[in-house]
């Protein structure tokens, strides 16, 4: 079983990887498809940040939903990563619903 510590170490190595997006997608699929995997908030945030840096915004948003399904609340900066990604890619139609969701959840 993949632990949060192992996942965190793998995420730290992503900065050195030439094919970060393919590695991110593999880890993403492990997290999203696994019901028994225990991932902490820090690991989710690191993953969301990495996905956004690679332009994988749909996956980042899906991962944030998975995080919530597992009873963890995304921190403000996890949403900020996604919002910044949408803005950088001129996806303004995606920004406002996410902003409203943040307000509704009490995130700033």
C-alpha positions as CSV (number, residue, x, y, z in Angstrom):
1,X,0.0,0.0,0.0
2,X,1.2,3.5,-0.9
3,X,1.5,5.7,2.2
4,X,1.3,9.5,2.3
5,X,5.0,9.7,3.1
6,X,6.0,7.6,0.1
7,X,3.6,9.7,-2.1
8,X,5.1,12.9,-0.7
9,X,8.6,11.7,-1.6
10,X,7.5,10.9,-5.1
11,X,6.0,14.3,-5.5
12,X,9.2,16.0,-4.4
13,X,11.1,14.2,-7.1
14,X,8.7,15.5,-9.8
15,X,10.7,18.8,-10.1
16,X,13.7,16.8,-11.3
17,X,11.7,14.6,-13.7
18,X,11.8,15.5,-17.4
19,X,8.4,13.9,-18.0
20,X,6.7,15.3,-15.0
21,X,3.2,15.3,-16.6
22,X,3.3,11.6,-17.3
23,X,4.4,10.8,-13.8
24,X,1.8,13.2,-12.4
25,X,-0.9,11.5,-14.4
26,X,0.2,8.0,-13.2
27,X,0.1,9.2,-9.5
28,X,-3.2,11.0,-10.2
29,X,-4.8,7.8,-11.5
30,X,-3.5,5.8,-8.5
31,X,-5.1,8.4,-6.1
32,X,-8.4,8.8,-8.0
33,X,-8.9,5.0,-8.6
34,X,-8.0,3.9,-5.1
35,X,-10.5,3.8,-2.3
36,X,-8.0,2.5,0.3
37,X,-5.3,5.0,-0.2
38,X,-4.8,7.4,2.7
39,X,-3.5,10.7,1.3
40,X,-3.0,13.7,3.6
41,X,-3.8,17.4,2.7
42,X,-0.2,18.2,2.0
43,X,0.1,15.4,-0.5
44,X,-3.1,16.5,-2.2
45,X,-2.0,20.1,-2.4
46,X,1.4,19.2,-3.8
47,X,-0.3,17.0,-6.4
48,X,-2.9,19.7,-7.3
49,X,-0.1,22.3,-7.7
50,X,1.9,19.9,-9.9
51,X,-1.1,19.2,-12.1
52,X,-1.8,22.9,-12.5
53,X,1.8,23.7,-13.4
54,X,1.6,21.1,-16.1
55,X,-1.7,22.5,-17.4
56,X,-3.7,19.5,-16.3
57,X,-6.5,21.6,-14.8
58,X,-9.4,19.2,-15.2
59,X,-7.3,16.5,-13.4
60,X,-6.4,19.0,-10.7
61,X,-10.1,19.9,-10.2
62,X,-11.0,16.2,-10.1
63,X,-8.4,15.6,-7.5
64,X,-9.7,18.4,-5.4
65,X,-13.2,16.7,-5.6
66,X,-11.6,13.4,-4.6
67,X,-10.0,15.1,-1.6
68,X,-13.4,16.4,-0.5
69,X,-15.0,13.0,-1.0
70,X,-12.3,11.6,1.4
71,X,-13.3,14.1,4.1
72,X,-10.5,16.5,3.6
73,X,-11.0,20.2,3.0
74,X,-8.8,21.8,0.4
75,X,-6.8,24.7,1.7
76,X,-7.1,28.1,0.1
77,X,-3.9,27.8,-1.9
78,X,-5.1,24.5,-3.5
79,X,-8.0,26.4,-5.0
80,X,-5.6,29.3,-5.9
81,X,-3.5,26.9,-7.9
82,X,-6.5,25.9,-10.0
83,X,-7.8,29.5,-10.3
84,X,-4.3,30.7,-11.5
85,X,-4.2,27.8,-14.0
86,X,-7.6,28.8,-15.4
87,X,-6.6,32.4,-15.7
88,X,-3.3,31.6,-17.4
89,X,-5.1,29.6,-20.0
90,X,-7.9,32.2,-20.5
91,X,-10.6,29.9,-19.1
92,X,-12.5,32.6,-17.5
93,X,-15.8,30.7,-17.7
94,X,-14.2,28.2,-15.2
95,X,-13.0,30.9,-12.8
96,X,-16.3,32.3,-11.5
97,X,-18.0,29.0,-10.6
98,X,-14.9,28.0,-8.6
99,X,-14.7,31.4,-6.9
100,X,-18.4,31.1,-5.9
101,X,-17.7,27.6,-4.6
102,X,-14.8,28.9,-2.5
103,X,-17.0,31.6,-1.0
104,X,-19.7,29.1,-0.3
105,X,-17.2,26.9,1.6
106,X,-15.7,29.8,3.5
107,X,-12.4,29.7,1.7
108,X,-10.8,33.1,1.0
